[in-house]
Amino acid sequence: MTKRTSEDSDVEERAAEAQARIEALEAAAADAEARAATAIEELTATREALSDLEAQLAEALQARETAEGELARTRSEAEETRLRLAGAAAKYREAKLASSPEIPPELVPATESLAEIDEAFEAAQRVVGQLRERIEDERQAARVPVGSPTRRGPADLSALSASEKIRVGLQQLSEREGR
């Protein structure tokens, strides 16, 4: 029976080893199963997060499309307003020029800014005023004063002696040169 005990102990050792391997394999399987469950949970959470991100992206794209539509509408309205402003500025300029016909239209450029039209109009009024003053000054300088003596024809010198005629002639000559 000694042999059997040695065989029995060999079998028991192998069985213990096999049992230890089985327990190690069971522990490894349980660990792998736990890791797989954790991975499945993480994958599920990642898929949910991806789904949430895709929903947010769809909302952001929709908001972008809406904003682009509003931007296009606003740009269109702005262009329409700019055109109306340009038309109103042209009418304003024409009305200002019609109210002051002495202002040449070339002195007031056509712009879209009412302030620029007003500034140019005021500058044109100053220029026209200065020109008027110069013209008036020149006209005043060239005008013959009121009450000046009327021109007389040549005096009848037939009654004068020759020496008196010479004296009158020299006097008239000196008066002409003295002027």
URVENLIN-V294303 format. One record per residue. N is the residue number from 1. RES is the residue in one letter. PSI is psi in whole degrees, -180 to 180 (NA if undefined). OMEGA is omega as a letter, one per 40 degrees, with the letter a starting at -180 (NA if undefined). Layout:
BEGIN
{{N:RES:PSI:OMEGA} {N:RES:PSI:OMEGA}}
END
This chain:
BEGIN
{{1:M:-8:i} {2:T:-36:i} {3:K:-39:a} {4:R:-35:i} {5:T:-36:i} {6:S:-40:i} {7:E:-40:i} {8:D:-40:a} {9:S:-33:i} {10:D:-44:i} {11:V:-43:a} {12:E:-38:i} {13:E:-46:i} {14:R:-39:i} {15:A:-40:i} {16:A:-42:i} {17:E:-45:i} {18:A:-42:i} {19:Q:-40:i} {20:A:-41:i} {21:R:-41:i} {22:I:-45:i} {23:E:-38:i} {24:A:-42:i} {25:L:-40:i} {26:E:-40:i} {27:A:-42:i} {28:A:-39:i} {29:A:-42:i} {30:A:-41:i} {31:D:-44:i} {32:A:-39:i} {33:E:-39:i} {34:A:-42:i} {35:R:-40:i} {36:A:-42:i} {37:A:-41:i} {38:T:-43:i} {39:A:-40:i} {40:I:-42:i} {41:E:-44:i} {42:E:-41:i} {43:L:-42:i} {44:T:-44:i} {45:A:-41:i} {46:T:-42:i} {47:R:-40:i} {48:E:-42:i} {49:A:-41:i} {50:L:-43:i} {51:S:-43:i} {52:D:-43:i} {53:L:-40:i} {54:E:-39:i} {55:A:-43:i} {56:Q:-40:i} {57:L:-43:i} {58:A:-42:i} {59:E:-42:i} {60:A:-41:i} {61:L:-41:i} {62:Q:-43:i} {63:A:-39:i} {64:R:-46:i} {65:E:-42:i} {66:T:-45:a} {67:A:-40:i} {68:E:-39:i} {69:G:-44:i} {70:E:-38:i} {71:L:-44:i} {72:A:-42:i} {73:R:-42:i} {74:T:-41:i} {75:R:-42:i} {76:S:-44:i} {77:E:-40:i} {78:A:-42:i} {79:E:-41:i} {80:E:-42:i} {81:T:-40:i} {82:R:-41:i} {83:L:-41:i} {84:R:-40:i} {85:L:-43:i} {86:A:-42:i} {87:G:-43:i} {88:A:-39:i} {89:A:-39:i} {90:A:-42:i} {91:K:-40:i} {92:Y:-46:i} {93:R:-46:a} {94:E:-40:i} {95:A:-41:i} {96:K:-43:a} {97:L:-36:i} {98:A:-32:a} {99:S:-18:i} {100:S:81:a} {101:P:-15:i} {102:E:-13:a} {103:I:120:i} {104:P:134:a} {105:P:-27:a} {106:E:-22:a} {107:L:-12:i} {108:V:98:a} {109:P:151:i} {110:A:116:i} {111:T:174:i} {112:E:-5:a} {113:S:121:i} {114:L:-36:i} {115:A:-41:i} {116:E:-38:i} {117:I:-45:i} {118:D:-44:a} {119:E:-46:i} {120:A:-38:i} {121:F:-44:i} {122:E:-40:i} {123:A:-41:i} {124:A:-39:i} {125:Q:-40:i} {126:R:-43:a} {127:V:-46:a} {128:V:-40:i} {129:G:-44:i} {130:Q:-40:i} {131:L:-41:i} {132:R:-46:i} {133:E:-44:i} {134:R:-45:a} {135:I:-43:i} {136:E:-41:i} {137:D:-43:i} {138:E:-40:i} {139:R:-40:i} {140:Q:-40:a} {141:A:-32:a} {142:A:-13:a} {143:R:143:i} {144:V:130:a} {145:P:148:i} {146:V:139:i} {147:G:12:i} {148:S:153:a} {149:P:145:i} {150:T:152:a} {151:R:137:i} {152:R:152:i} {153:G:175:a} {154:P:139:a} {155:A:151:i} {156:D:106:a} {157:L:6:a} {158:S:-27:a} {159:A:-11:a} {160:L:155:i} {161:S:169:a} {162:A:-43:a} {163:S:-37:i} {164:E:-39:i} {165:K:-41:i} {166:I:-44:i} {167:R:-46:i} {168:V:-42:i} {169:G:-44:i} {170:L:-37:i} {171:Q:-45:i} {172:Q:-40:i} {173:L:-44:i} {174:S:-35:i} {175:E:-41:i} {176:R:-41:a} {177:E:-25:a} {178:G:-20:a} {179:R:NA:NA}}
END
